[in-house]
Amino acid sequence: TRGCRRSLIQFFSKRIPCSCLDDKYAEAKSQPKTGLCDLCHERQERKSLMICTRCRRQQYCSRECQRVHWKVHKTNCKTVASNANS
C-alpha cells in the first residue's frame, strides 16, 4: 500500500466501533506522517517531501527525482492542473 502505517490505523480506528485499535492508534499517532517519492519510492517524512507546485499530486524526495520524473509526469500534470483550475 502507498499509505503509511499511521494513516491505515487511523482510517480503521475511526470506522471500527470497538476499542480494539485504541492502543495502536495512540502509538501510531506519535509517529511522524510519511509518504513515498513518486520516482524512487523511498519512504520519508511527509514534511520533507517536495510536492509538484502545478498539480500538487506528485511528491519527490529530491530535486533530482523530480527532474528525472518530469518527462513522465509532464502530460498528466498539465491535465490535472487544468482540470483543477476550471
N, C-alpha and C positions, 0 to 999 in steps of 0.2 A: 504494500500500500504506500501511497505517497504521504499520507498523514503521519504525523509523529505520534508516538505512544500517548503523549499527554492529550492530544486532540481526540484520539479514539476513546480513551477512558472518559473524557468529559462528555462526548457525544452519547455514549451508552449510559452513563450515570444519570443523565438528565431524562432518559427515556425508559429506564427500568424502574418500576415503582418500589423496589425493595432497597434495603440499605447495604446490600452485599458489595457494592463498589465504593462505598464512602471512604474507607481507609485507603484504597488505591487512588481514588480521586484526590484526597488530601496530599498523598505522597507525590502524585504526578503534578499537582498544581505548583509545587515548589520548584519543579524543574523548568528550565527555560524552553520557550517555544522554538521549534526547529523547522527547517524547510530544506528542500533539495535544490541544488543547482540544476537548471534545465539542460545543461550540456554534460557535465561530468558526473552528475547525480551524487555529489558529495553532500552529506547532511551537515548543516551548520545552524547556529543560532539564527533565527529569522531576522533579528535586527542587524546582523552583519551581512546579510544578502542584499545585493543591489537589484532593484526592480526596474524593468523597462519603463521608461518615462512616457512612452507613447501609449502602449496598450495596458500597462500595469498588470499584466498576467504572467510574464516570464520573470524568473529570478535567477541571478547568477552569483557565484562566489567570488568572481574576479572580473576585471575589465577584459582580460584575455578571453575568458569563456564567453563573455557577451559578444566580443568582436568575432570570434570563430563561429558562433551560432547564428550570427546576423544573416548569413546567406540563406539559411533555412527558415529563420523566423520572419524575415522581411515581409513577405507576401501576406502571411497571416496577421502580422502586426498591423499593417495598413488597413486590412479588412475589419479587424476588431476595433481599432481606433475610430474608423469612420462610422461604424455602427453605434458606438458609444456616444458619438457627438451628434447623431441625428435624432 
